[in-house]
Amino acid sequence: MAVKNKFVITGGGTGGHIYPGIAIARAILDIDPETRIIFIGGKGQRESIIVPKSGFEFMPILVQSFPRNLSLRWLKVFVKVPMGFFTSISILSDFKPNAVIATGGYVCGPVALAAILLRIPVLIQEQNAFPGITNRILGRWVDEIHIPFIEASKYFPPDKIHITGNPIRPEITTAIDSREKLGLDMNKLTVTFLGGSQGAKSINSAVLGALDYLKSLSSEIQIIHQTGEFDFPRIKEAYSNSTINALVQPFFYSLEEIYASSDLVICRSGAMTLAEITARGLPAILVPYPYAAGDHQTFNARVLEDKGAAIMIKDNQLTGEFLAKTITDLIKDKQTLNDMSEKSLSLGKPYASKDIARAAFLIIKKGKIGLFAN
């Protein structure tokens, strides 16, 4: 049977750009299993490992980020970016996709520009309230732009905007409370600290300072803490000397079980993390990573705080005492915690992957005539 539809998905550099593409790809195959999908990403970049392991075909191109100041790295830009662009032209000309879906990162630049030149429809999926520079530049030429929050719309042409949220794995919303399986008390509130796969040093350090202040809550709360590898020994030791029951690991591979077992989350404010916690309706204390590009994590956190779903603490204001007081105030005020949970759930978009996949098929039906249209 001949393949009817073909898509290229491009995005990379970080998991926040890679995993949305994979989620969209799976949603596309749920709609039409005969569809063929290839990913285009950076040669030797993280996506070159993650995408093939996820079962999708991967085509590498040379990529290079733009330096923020004058340096010899610009020489690499002048070499790699044009080569990546011409390789993209070659791949697209050979594969002849019906549309290209770009999920962010500097790899999207040469791929999307090549698609635009070849008159192939392009859909952008932007994850953050403050869009990345690549997507902001591409926005004026692409067909559709899918954003997580209305706050991102001011950076793009209004007639191209669709507020669909960020794609997440379906297991995030279907997982059930696993406290018993994890060795935790079903009757205690679970406070969860997530620092990402590498941990978050400032959050970890604040927890060390907060444990003494939180000991008065030891009969009411328990803790789940993802520390990252580096901080695991010192954090594990601190909990061993605490009266609070805690599950402490460098990394949790079944994060969906952790979300399903949590009542309050303290974490960074990366786009995908926020998509996951709002899909679960989890209230949060957000500590934006201060060195994120364009300070986009602060923009993300502010959206949830303004909507009443979270409390934001700046990284340079995070102390053990302040963190403990914020947690204690929420634990003691169940109504506020419940209100935050409801507002978090109202922001969640658990079907974003399906909505974006449907939009990709609709783009094809709109009748834009590309060089490779059937």
Secondary structure, 3 states (H helix, E strand, C coil): CCCCCEEEEECCCCHHHHHHHHHHHHHHHHHCCCCEEEEEEECCCCHHHHHHHCCCEEEEECCCCCCCCCCCHHHHHHHHHHHHHHHHHHHHHHHCCCEEEECCCCCHHHHHHHHHHCCCCEEEECCCCCCCHHHHHHCCCCCEEEECCHHHHHHCCHHHEEECCCCCCCHHHHCCCCCCCCCCCCCCEEEEEECCCCCCHHHHHHHHHHHHHHHHHCCCEEEEEECCCCCHHHHHHHHHCCCCCEEEECCCCCHHHHHHCCCEEEECCCHHHHHHHHHHCCCEEECCCCCCHHHHHHHHHHHHHHCCCEEECCHHHCCHHHHHHHHHHHHHCHHHHHHHHHHHHHHCCCCHHHHHHHHHHHHHHCCCCCCCCC
